[in-house]
Amino acid sequence: MPIDNKKYDLEERTAKFGEDVIVFVKSIKVNEVNRPLISQSVRSATSIGANYVEADGGVSKKDFRNKIGICKKEAKETKHWLRMMSKANPEKVEECRKLWKETHELVLIFSKIYNNSKE
């Protein structure tokens, strides 16, 4: 059985997650409630991958750990915005749930990396 290497490539996985959130929010009706939710969701979701790329190129162990901590923080924030998005758009609960699940897995991954990278 072939292994899906992309699932274990965090740079690819976090980029794909950001892309998935962008595609998802484009399906959301823009109104006074959704506008900030869309903006915040895109910011935090795409920040996960950007900070991972920076961590991967970190100049020191301390820099690496700091950026991984930011990845974890942004993933947790994204979970929050997805929860708010599902409340504001009940017809999108299933899509939010799938994205939330992936975000939760990313939180667990970055928490493990962060805890294992102590100086």
Contacts in CASP RR format, 6 or more apart in sequence:
PFRMAT RR
TARGET T0000
AUTHOR 0000-0000-0000
METHOD contacts of the structure
MODEL  1
MPIDNKKYDLEERTAKFGEDVIVFVKSIKVNEVNRPLISQSVRSATSIGA
NYVEADGGVSKKDFRNKIGICKKEAKETKHWLRMMSKANPEKVEECRKLW
KETHELVLIFSKIYNNSKE
6 12 0 8 1.000
6 13 0 8 1.000
6 16 0 8 1.000
7 13 0 8 1.000
10 52 0 8 1.000
10 109 0 8 1.000
11 49 0 8 1.000
11 52 0 8 1.000
11 53 0 8 1.000
11 56 0 8 1.000
13 106 0 8 1.000
14 48 0 8 1.000
14 49 0 8 1.000
14 52 0 8 1.000
14 71 0 8 1.000
14 106 0 8 1.000
15 49 0 8 1.000
17 45 0 8 1.000
17 48 0 8 1.000
17 49 0 8 1.000
17 99 0 8 1.000
17 102 0 8 1.000
17 103 0 8 1.000
17 106 0 8 1.000
18 42 0 8 1.000
18 45 0 8 1.000
18 46 0 8 1.000
18 48 0 8 1.000
18 49 0 8 1.000
20 99 0 8 1.000
20 102 0 8 1.000
21 41 0 8 1.000
21 42 0 8 1.000
21 45 0 8 1.000
21 46 0 8 1.000
21 78 0 8 1.000
21 99 0 8 1.000
22 42 0 8 1.000
22 45 0 8 1.000
22 46 0 8 1.000
24 92 0 8 1.000
24 95 0 8 1.000
24 96 0 8 1.000
24 99 0 8 1.000
25 38 0 8 1.000
25 41 0 8 1.000
25 42 0 8 1.000
25 85 0 8 1.000
27 92 0 8 1.000
27 95 0 8 1.000
28 34 0 8 1.000
28 37 0 8 1.000
28 38 0 8 1.000
28 85 0 8 1.000
28 89 0 8 1.000
28 92 0 8 1.000
29 89 0 8 1.000
30 38 0 8 1.000
33 88 0 8 1.000
34 85 0 8 1.000
34 88 0 8 1.000
34 89 0 8 1.000
37 81 0 8 1.000
37 84 0 8 1.000
37 85 0 8 1.000
37 88 0 8 1.000
38 85 0 8 1.000
40 77 0 8 1.000
40 81 0 8 1.000
41 78 0 8 1.000
41 81 0 8 1.000
41 82 0 8 1.000
41 85 0 8 1.000
44 74 0 8 1.000
44 75 0 8 1.000
44 77 0 8 1.000
44 78 0 8 1.000
44 81 0 8 1.000
45 74 0 8 1.000
45 78 0 8 1.000
45 81 0 8 1.000
45 103 0 8 1.000
47 70 0 8 1.000
47 74 0 8 1.000
48 71 0 8 1.000
48 74 0 8 1.000
48 75 0 8 1.000
48 78 0 8 1.000
48 106 0 8 1.000
49 71 0 8 1.000
51 67 0 8 1.000
51 68 0 8 1.000
51 69 0 8 1.000
51 70 0 8 1.000
51 71 0 8 1.000
51 74 0 8 1.000
52 67 0 8 1.000
52 68 0 8 1.000
52 71 0 8 1.000
54 67 0 8 1.000
55 63 0 8 1.000
55 64 0 8 1.000
55 67 0 8 1.000
55 68 0 8 1.000
55 70 0 8 1.000
55 71 0 8 1.000
57 64 0 8 1.000
58 64 0 8 1.000
58 67 0 8 1.000
61 117 0 8 1.000
61 119 0 8 1.000
62 119 0 8 1.000
64 117 0 8 1.000
65 114 0 8 1.000
65 117 0 8 1.000
65 118 0 8 1.000
65 119 0 8 1.000
68 110 0 8 1.000
68 113 0 8 1.000
68 114 0 8 1.000
68 117 0 8 1.000
69 110 0 8 1.000
69 114 0 8 1.000
71 106 0 8 1.000
71 110 0 8 1.000
72 107 0 8 1.000
72 110 0 8 1.000
72 111 0 8 1.000
72 114 0 8 1.000
75 103 0 8 1.000
75 106 0 8 1.000
75 107 0 8 1.000
75 110 0 8 1.000
76 107 0 8 1.000
78 103 0 8 1.000
79 100 0 8 1.000
79 103 0 8 1.000
79 104 0 8 1.000
79 107 0 8 1.000
82 96 0 8 1.000
82 99 0 8 1.000
82 100 0 8 1.000
82 103 0 8 1.000
83 96 0 8 1.000
83 100 0 8 1.000
85 92 0 8 1.000
85 96 0 8 1.000
86 92 0 8 1.000
86 93 0 8 1.000
86 96 0 8 1.000
86 97 0 8 1.000
86 100 0 8 1.000
89 96 0 8 1.000
END
